């Protein structure tokens, strides 16, 4: 908490100093949908009438920074791209980009030579409050060129309050005023409570009592269940992967090849008892259970959850939007 507060002034200053650069984003290329015939005249193009698609449903709990409207989004197929080093060298970028929607997390890049492995498109980016500064530092790639991307920020309710005291909320409002074309949403405090409740019912563990923070991966997977008919997850290992003696060592982030080992990070957080930690392995057990019920598939590494033993009934708790 204190660290985030100390960063608050830096976040505000970073946004303010970059205002002049951000305004480049607001320049519209009014000829973007027209082509020139070389004579200075605009050539008219004829398009076949598009088949009308039903309006996507309103998803409660994801609120626009600008007008407080709910998020309206639905995808037939989604590629949920993790930030894992397992993606490096896989060459799955084109396959990922073929999904109707591509979902990423925090400041995971697609440029700088990574596109071949992770793809170029981003339909939705789920961002933790603690990653806001990193996103701003990569603003030219993640913000200025992201007119069609939806951004969902999550954070403690004290950071997201709208009474002038919400540090992250205030900075997001400023950012969206400077960049009005950005589609920026936050997760409401009521929805945050639902995420906590879902974690407790799926795992039997109270997040607060166990000194845990839900990871951005937890939010992203659960949001994907609300948005997507099919979810292809790239770069997520199975729950027991880190127990394997001969497992390869891969970096926690594909874009930080000299960063910490992924399994070392998972194990240290899972075993942590003091301070706040993510329960990465516990969350992956839940995701494996969900994959038995929902249309979720895992690639790089490729794996499927083993079937439940006979006479064992699954206890999957449906996310709110999936309940009937």
N, C-alpha and C positions, 0 to 999 in steps of 0.2 A: 504494500500500500504506500509506504513512505517513499519507496523508490519511484513509483509511478507519479507521486505528487511532485518529487523533485524534477521529474522529466517534464512535467506539465508546462512549465515556463519555456522549456526548450522546444516543446512541440509547437506552442503558440508562436514563438519567435521564428521557427522554421517555416511555418505557414505564411507568416507575414512577410518574411524576406523573399519568399518565392512567389509572391502574388503577381509580380510583373511577368514572371515566366509562365505562371498558370494561365494568364489571360490569353496566351496563344491558343489554348484549348478552345476558347470561345469563338475563334474565327471560323466562320462557316464557309465551306467551299460550295457556293451556290450552284456551281456547274458540275457538281459531283455526279449527278444522274443524267448529264447530257454529254454528248460528244460533238466535237467540232469537225467540219468537213474540210478544214484547211483554208477556207476563204473568209474566216471570221464569222460565218453564220453557224448557227447551232443546228445540228442535224436531229431531226425528230426520230424517235425510235418507237416502234409499236410493240407492246407487250401483250401476251395472251392474258386474258382475265384470270386472276388467281382464284382458286377455290377458297371460299370463306371458311375460316377456321373458328371453332367455338372459342369464346373468350376464356382465358384461363381463370381458374377459381381464385378468390381472394384468400390468402393465407394469413390468418390472424396471428398476431404476436410479432410480426416483422413490420416495423413502422417506418415510413419515409421520414427522413430528416426535414424535408422542406414542408410538406403539407400533411404529415401524419397519416397518410393513406396506407392501407395494407398492401403487402407485396402480392402481385398477381403474376403467377408464373407456373408453367407446367411443361414437362419435357417427357417425350416418349422414351428416349434413351439418354443416359448420362454417363460420362466418363469422369469418375472421381479420381483426381490425380493427387497422390500424396506427395510429400517432399522427401521421400526416402532415397537413399543412395542406391537402392535396388533398381531404380529407373535408369541409372547410368549405363550406356552401352546397349540398351534394349532395342533401340530403333523403333519404338512404338508410336512416335509422334504423329504420323499420318493416320494410324488407326484411331488414336485418341481424338484427333480432329474430326473424324467422321461421325462421332456421336452428335446427337442433336444439341446437347448441352455439355459443356466442359466445366467442371467444378475444380477450383484450386483453393489453397489455403495460405493465409498470411502473405508474405512477400515472395513466395516461390516464383522465380522468373521463368519466362519462356524465351527470352532473347539470349544474347551472349553465348550462342552456340549450343544451347540446350534444346532447341525446338525439335531436333531430330529424335530425341528421346522422350520429350514430354509434350510435344505439340505446341501450336502457336495460339490457338483460340482460347478465350476465357469467357464463359457465359455468366458465371457466378464465382465470386471470391469471398470466402468467409475469413474474417480477420479478428484476431484477439486485440483487446485494448492495449496490451503490452507490445504489440507489433506495429502500432501506429507510426512511431518514429521511423522504423525501417521502411514502411510503405512510403512515407514522405521522401526519404532519401532516394527511393527508386521511382519517384513521381513521374518521370518522363516515360518510363516503360509501363508502370502500373496504373497511372491516372490519366496522363495527358493523351494517351492513345487508346482509351478504354470507353469510348462513347456507348458501346452496346453491353458493357459489363455491369452486372448488379453486384454491389458491395454490401455485405451484411457484417456489421461490427457487433461484437459481444463484449460484455464487461460487467463488473459488479454494479449493482443498482446505484450505488453512491456516485459512480462515475458517469452514469447515464441520465441522471435526474435533469428535469427541464426547468428548474426554478432558478437557473443562473449559477448553481453550485456544482453542476455536473461537468467535471473537467473534460472528459472525452467528448461528451455531448456538445459542449460549447465549441470545441475545436472542430468537430465534424460539421457543425452549423456554419462556422466560418469557412471551412474548406468547400462546402457545397454552395455557399454564396459566391465564392470566387470561381467555382467550377459548377455552374448551375446545371450542366448537362449530365453530370455524374448521377447515377442512380444509387443513392446511399440510403441504407436502412439500418436500424438498430433492433436488437431483440429486447422486447419489453420486459419489465421486471416480473410480470405475471408469467410470461413464457419462460423466463429463466427458472422460476420456481417449478414449472412443469418439467424442464430438463432435469433438475435435481430429483424430482419425484420419480421420473422415469428411471434414473440411475439407481435409486434406492430399491425400487420394485424389481428391477432386473438383476441386481447384484446382492440385495439384502444389506448393503452398506450405506450408511448415511454419509453423504459427502462431507458435511461440515464436521461431524464427530470424528471422522477418519482423517481430518486435515488434508482433504483432497481438493484439487481444482479439476473440473472437467476439462479435457483437452479440446483444442480446436477441432481435432479429428472427431470427437464425440458430437460436437455441434454440427459439423459438416455432414457426417453420416446420417444423423437424425433429420437434418434439413433435407438431405437428398431423398430420404424415404417419403417426405411430404411432396416433393417436386416431381419425382421420376417414377416411370413405370418399370424401367430396368436400370440397374446400376452396375457398371463395370468399374471395379476398383483396381487402380494400378499402383503397385509398390507397397502393398500392405502384407506383412508376414502373418502367418497363423499364430494363434496364442502360445503354442509350445515351441515356437521356432528357436527362441533363445536358450532352450534347454539342450539343444543338439550340440554334441561335442565337436563335430566337424563343420559347424556352420561357418560361412564366410564372414569376414569383418567388412562391414559397409558403413559409410558415414551416415549420421542421423539425417543430414540434409544433402541432397545431391549437388547443391550449389555451394557447399562448403566441404570440399573433399578432404581438407585437413582438420575438420571438426570432430566432435566426439563420435565414438562408435555407437551405432544405433542400439544394439542390445545392451551395452553398458548403460546407456541412458534409460532404457526401459526398466532394467533391473534395479537401478539405483532409485528410480522414482517409485517403483512398485513396493520396494522394501522400506522406503522412507517412512518414518513415524513422527519426526519432528519437523515443524514447519509445513508448508503447503507443497503438495506433490501431485503430479498426474498419476493416474492408475492405468497406464497404457495397456498392460497385459490384461487386466480385468476388463477394460473396455473391449479389447479384441475378442475376448470370450463371448461378450454380448453380441458383437458383430457376427461371430460365427453362428450363434444361435439364430439371429435374425436371418442369416442366409439360408437357413432351413425352411423359413416361412416365406420370405420375400424374394424377389427376383434380383439377388445380389450375387456377383461373380468376381473372383479375385484373380488377378494376373500380375506377373513379375514380383514375387514368384506365383506360379499358377497353383492353386489349391482349392479344395472344397471341404467344408466341414464334414467330419465323419457322421454317419447316421447315429441317431440315438439308440442306446441298447433297447432290446425288447422290453415291453411293459413299462417303459419310461416315457412319460408324457412331457412334452416341452412346456416351458413356463413363459414363453415370450409374451411380453406386454406390448400391445400395439401402440405406436405413437399416436397422438391425438387425431391427426388427420386420416389415419388408416383405420380407425375404429368404425364399426358399423352399428 
